[in-house]
């Protein structure tokens, strides 16, 4: 892996690659670096790689396994480390038979349904979110909404599971040594209303 920091501006790279049509290997010669370095820069700048010119990013199995299993890096963090897409990391997990510990696979394997739109249910979920739930986007600019909660009360976990299981993937492994259960749900973007801790909701009935 070429670990040197090669300074390549986004505009210049886009001009060479998209407008002038230079290949990745040609750009590697111009910048005196490896083709993989150019590939990473293209991913970093969100420049679409031409399929015929795509080069497999070098992600060593031992290093990936160490960062994921020993250092606890998430698949999203690994994608940033290797300047590649989230799906590339998932593909390497499958290729190397690395068992995922989180809901990464939920992005592609499990169907997700839109929120019902019921205002009473929405109000209840917003109130519950303010007090008990941690909600974020699974990836910074992604569409998957992650809803998480940690509790020592099994009834709390059952309640959360029942609230969201009809909408998406729900994962609740066994309690840890402190008897804490961590539940996580993967939902689609129709649950964006849970991202911010706000208690405002439109009325079902117009004001007179």
VOPAGU-2260 file (C-alpha; in pm, 1 decimal, decimal comma):
REM VOPAGU-2260
SITE   aa  ch    i         X         Y         Z
SITE  UNK   A    0       0,0       0,0       0,0
SITE  UNK   A    1     131,3     342,4     -92,8
SITE  UNK   A    2     118,8     536,1     235,9
SITE  UNK   A    3     254,8     865,7     103,4
SITE  UNK   A    4      16,3    1156,4     113,2
SITE  UNK   A    5     -16,8    1262,5    -249,9
SITE  UNK   A    6    -157,5    1612,3    -292,1
SITE  UNK   A    7    -410,2    1603,5    -573,9
SITE  UNK   A    8    -680,0    1866,0    -593,9
SITE  UNK   A    9   -1035,1    1758,0    -664,0
SITE  UNK   A   10   -1079,8    1998,3    -957,5
SITE  UNK   A   11    -754,5    1892,5   -1121,2
SITE  UNK   A   12    -827,9    1523,3   -1079,4
SITE  UNK   A   13   -1180,3    1567,0   -1215,9
SITE  UNK   A   14   -1044,8    1759,1   -1515,1
SITE  UNK   A   15    -784,3    1492,0   -1597,6
SITE  UNK   A   16   -1015,5    1196,6   -1539,7
SITE  UNK   A   17   -1357,9    1315,4   -1655,4
SITE  UNK   A   18   -1289,3    1590,0   -1908,7
SITE  UNK   A   19    -964,0    1468,2   -2059,8
SITE  UNK   A   20   -1045,3    1100,5   -2014,8
SITE  UNK   A   21    -706,5     998,0   -1875,7
SITE  UNK   A   22    -687,1     648,3   -1729,3
SITE  UNK   A   23    -610,2     569,3   -1366,1
SITE  UNK   A   24    -275,7     421,0   -1465,8
SITE  UNK   A   25    -189,6     732,0   -1667,6
SITE  UNK   A   26    -276,2     952,2   -1370,6
SITE  UNK   A   27     -61,6     732,0   -1144,8
SITE  UNK   A   28     235,5     802,7   -1373,3
SITE  UNK   A   29     164,1    1176,6   -1377,0
SITE  UNK   A   30     152,6    1195,5    -997,8
SITE  UNK   A   31     426,6     936,6    -946,1
SITE  UNK   A   32     217,2     716,0    -721,9
SITE  UNK   A   33      36,4     384,5    -728,1
SITE  UNK   A   34    -287,4     325,5    -919,6
SITE  UNK   A   35    -456,4     238,6    -590,1
SITE  UNK   A   36    -377,1     587,5    -458,9
SITE  UNK   A   37    -558,7     742,4    -755,1
SITE  UNK   A   38    -848,2     504,3    -697,5
SITE  UNK   A   39    -876,4     621,0    -336,0
SITE  UNK   A   40    -869,8     984,4    -438,2
SITE  UNK   A   41   -1151,6     924,4    -684,8
SITE  UNK   A   42   -1361,1     763,0    -409,7
SITE  UNK   A   43   -1271,6    1042,5    -165,4
SITE  UNK   A   44   -1386,0    1311,9    -409,0
SITE  UNK   A   45   -1697,5    1112,1    -512,7
SITE  UNK   A   46   -1579,2    1095,5    -873,2
SITE  UNK   A   47   -1749,2     804,4   -1045,6
SITE  UNK   A   48   -1496,2     545,6   -1160,6
SITE  UNK   A   49   -1535,1     415,3   -1513,6
SITE  UNK   A   50   -1618,7      42,4   -1478,8
SITE  UNK   A   51   -1363,2     -73,2   -1733,5
SITE  UNK   A   52   -1090,4     112,6   -1549,9
SITE  UNK   A   53   -1186,2      12,8   -1196,9
SITE  UNK   A   54    -898,3    -121,9    -987,9
SITE  UNK   A   55    -951,4    -338,9    -683,0
SITE  UNK   A   56    -853,0    -149,9    -368,9
SITE  UNK   A   57    -586,0    -326,6    -166,5
SITE  UNK   A   58    -731,3    -407,6     176,7
SITE  UNK   A   59    -518,6    -677,8     347,6
SITE  UNK   A   60    -720,1    -942,2     528,7
SITE  UNK   A   61    -508,5    -946,3     847,0
SITE  UNK   A   62    -514,4    -567,9     882,8
SITE  UNK   A   63    -888,5    -548,1     815,8
SITE  UNK   A   64    -958,5    -826,9    1064,3
SITE  UNK   A   65    -736,5    -659,6    1327,0
SITE  UNK   A   66    -899,6    -316,5    1289,5
SITE  UNK   A   67   -1250,6    -461,6    1293,1
SITE  UNK   A   68   -1224,4    -730,8    1558,4
SITE  UNK   A   69    -945,3    -604,7    1788,1
SITE  UNK   A   70    -967,2    -228,5    1752,8
SITE  UNK   A   71   -1345,3    -220,6    1721,4
SITE  UNK   A   72   -1357,1      -3,7    1411,3
SITE  UNK   A   73   -1698,0       7,6    1245,7
SITE  UNK   A   74   -1751,0     -74,8     880,4
SITE  UNK   A   75   -1819,2     294,4     814,8
SITE  UNK   A   76   -1490,8     393,7     982,0
SITE  UNK   A   77   -1306,0     130,3     779,1
SITE  UNK   A   78   -1451,3     273,3     458,5
SITE  UNK   A   79   -1304,8     611,9     554,4
SITE  UNK   A   80    -966,8     460,2     648,7
SITE  UNK   A   81    -935,3     292,3     308,4
SITE  UNK   A   82   -1109,0     575,7     117,6
SITE  UNK   A   83   -1359,6     338,0     -34,6
SITE  UNK   A   84   -1731,9     280,6     -27,6
SITE  UNK   A   85   -1924,5     112,2     251,8
SITE  UNK   A   86   -2019,4    -168,8      11,9
SITE  UNK   A   87   -1652,5    -234,7     -65,0
SITE  UNK   A   88   -1590,1    -309,6     303,2
SITE  UNK   A   89   -1893,2    -539,1     313,1
SITE  UNK   A   90   -1762,6    -721,5       6,4
SITE  UNK   A   91   -1426,2    -773,3     178,7
SITE  UNK   A   92   -1601,1    -909,3     488,8
SITE  UNK   A   93   -1772,6   -1168,0     270,1
SITE  UNK   A   94   -1455,7   -1243,5      74,0
SITE  UNK   A   95   -1248,3   -1291,5     391,8
SITE  UNK   A   96   -1528,8   -1466,9     587,4
SITE  UNK   A   97   -1521,6   -1201,6     858,5
SITE  UNK   A   98   -1839,3   -1220,5    1064,3
SITE  UNK   A   99   -2004,2    -882,1    1111,6
SITE  UNK   A  100   -2096,8    -778,6    1465,2
SITE  UNK   A  101   -2345,4    -503,2    1381,7
SITE  UNK   A  102   -2631,3    -431,3    1141,1
SITE  UNK   A  103   -2408,6    -369,0     839,2
SITE  UNK   A  104   -2575,6    -647,0     643,1
SITE  UNK   A  105   -2914,7    -491,3     714,4
SITE  UNK   A  106   -2840,0    -231,5     448,3
SITE  UNK   A  107   -2873,0    -485,5     171,1
SITE  UNK   A  108   -3034,2    -802,8     309,6
SITE  UNK   A  109   -3345,0    -690,2     495,2
SITE  UNK   A  110   -3645,6    -501,9     349,7
SITE  UNK   A  111   -3756,3    -180,9     517,1
SITE  UNK   A  112   -4105,3     -34,7     519,3
SITE  UNK   A  113   -4202,7     329,9     530,9
SITE  UNK   A  114   -4342,2     478,5     849,1
SITE  UNK   A  115   -4720,4     445,7     865,0
SITE  UNK   A  116   -4777,7     820,4     881,7
SITE  UNK   A  117   -5010,0     786,2    1181,4
SITE  UNK   A  118   -4973,7    1106,6    1386,5
SITE  UNK   A  119   -5053,6     941,1    1718,6
SITE  UNK   A  120   -4785,6     679,7    1659,2
SITE  UNK   A  121   -4546,1     951,5    1544,4
SITE  UNK   A  122   -4606,4    1155,2    1860,4
SITE  UNK   A  123   -4546,4     846,8    2074,9
SITE  UNK   A  124   -4220,1     761,0    1893,5
SITE  UNK   A  125   -4092,9    1118,8    1922,4
SITE  UNK   A  126   -4164,6    1121,7    2296,1
SITE  UNK   A  127   -3998,2     784,9    2340,1
SITE  UNK   A  128   -3698,1     898,2    2136,2
SITE  UNK   A  129   -3646,3    1209,1    2352,0
SITE  UNK   A  130   -3626,3    1006,5    2668,0
SITE  UNK   A  131   -3474,7     671,3    2578,5
SITE  UNK   A  132   -3343,7     634,5    2223,6
SITE  UNK   A  133   -3023,3     727,0    2043,4
SITE  UNK   A  134   -3095,7     798,4    1676,4
SITE  UNK   A  135   -2845,8     873,5    1398,8
SITE  UNK   A  136   -2776,0     811,7    1035,3
SITE  UNK   A  137   -2586,4     485,2    1000,2
SITE  UNK   A  138   -2358,6     657,1     749,5
SITE  UNK   A  139   -2293,6    1031,2     742,8
SITE  UNK   A  140   -2480,7    1092,3     417,2
SITE  UNK   A  141   -2670,2     763,8     403,9
SITE  UNK   A  142   -3039,9     687,0     405,3
SITE  UNK   A  143   -3044,1     424,7     680,2
SITE  UNK   A  144   -3162,2     546,2    1021,9
SITE  UNK   A  145   -3012,5     364,2    1320,9
SITE  UNK   A  146   -3220,7     356,1    1641,3
SITE  UNK   A  147   -3034,7     228,5    1948,7
SITE  UNK   A  148   -3097,1     177,3    2316,3
SITE  UNK   A  149   -2909,7      10,9    2603,4
SITE  UNK   A  150   -3106,2    -117,5    2899,8
SITE  UNK   A  151   -3098,6    -373,8    3180,7
SITE  UNK   A  152   -3476,8    -408,0    3158,9
SITE  UNK   A  153   -3592,0    -685,3    2922,4
SITE  UNK   A  154   -3938,4    -530,0    2896,8
SITE  UNK   A  155   -3781,9    -212,6    2754,5
SITE  UNK   A  156   -3606,8    -416,1    2485,7
SITE  UNK   A  157   -3928,9    -602,9    2402,8
SITE  UNK   A  158   -4114,1    -272,4    2372,5
SITE  UNK   A  159   -3856,3    -128,9    2129,9
SITE  UNK   A  160   -3854,2    -449,1    1925,6
SITE  UNK   A  161   -4233,3    -440,4    1895,2
SITE  UNK   A  162   -4230,2     -74,1    1795,3
SITE  UNK   A  163   -3992,5    -116,6    1503,6
SITE  UNK   A  164   -3985,6    -481,5    1391,0
SITE  UNK   A  165   -4254,9    -427,2    1127,5
SITE  UNK   A  166   -4052,7    -145,4     972,5
SITE  UNK   A  167   -3702,1    -288,3     946,1
SITE  UNK   A  168   -3422,3    -500,4    1086,6
SITE  UNK   A  169   -3394,3    -530,9    1465,9
SITE  UNK   A  170   -3093,9    -678,7    1645,8
SITE  UNK   A  171   -3073,1    -742,4    2022,0
SITE  UNK   A  172   -2786,7    -973,2    2126,3
SITE  UNK   A  173   -2759,9   -1139,9    2466,0
SITE  UNK   A  174   -2689,7    -922,0    2773,3
SITE  UNK   A  175   -2325,6    -838,6    2847,6
SITE  UNK   A  176   -2148,5    -908,8    3176,0
SITE  UNK   A  177   -2323,1    -608,7    3333,0
SITE  UNK   A  178   -2662,2    -745,8    3223,5
SITE  UNK   A  179   -2701,9    -465,4    2967,6
SITE  UNK   A  180   -2883,4    -541,7    2643,3
SITE  UNK   A  181   -2806,6    -320,4    2344,9
SITE  UNK   A  182   -3079,1    -316,9    2081,5
SITE  UNK   A  183   -3036,6    -158,6    1739,3
SITE  UNK   A  184   -3290,4    -108,5    1461,6
SITE  UNK   A  185   -3224,7     -23,4    1094,9
SITE  UNK   A  186   -3500,1     188,5     940,4
SITE  UNK   A  187   -3542,8     378,2     616,5
SITE  UNK   A  188   -3544,0     755,3     566,2
SITE  UNK   A  189   -3917,0     787,8     640,9
SITE  UNK   A  190   -3802,7     792,6    1006,2
SITE  UNK   A  191   -3596,0    1108,8     959,3
SITE  UNK   A  192   -3831,7    1281,2    1202,2
SITE  UNK   A  193   -3654,6    1096,2    1485,7
SITE  UNK   A  194   -3310,6    1239,8    1406,9
SITE  UNK   A  195   -3359,3    1564,7    1597,1
SITE  UNK   A  196   -3474,7    1584,1    1955,8
SITE  UNK   A  197   -3785,2    1788,7    1884,5
SITE  UNK   A  198   -4127,8    1749,9    2036,1
SITE  UNK   A  199   -4318,7    1944,1    1772,0
SITE  UNK   A  200   -4573,9    1757,1    1561,3
SITE  UNK   A  201   -4847,5    1880,2    1333,6
SITE  UNK   A  202   -5203,2    1846,4    1455,8
SITE  UNK   A  203   -5427,7    1582,5    1304,0
SITE  UNK   A  204   -5709,6    1835,5    1306,9
SITE  UNK   A  205   -5699,5    2195,3    1176,1
SITE  UNK   A  206   -5725,3    2468,8    1433,1
SITE  UNK   A  207   -6061,0    2649,7    1432,8
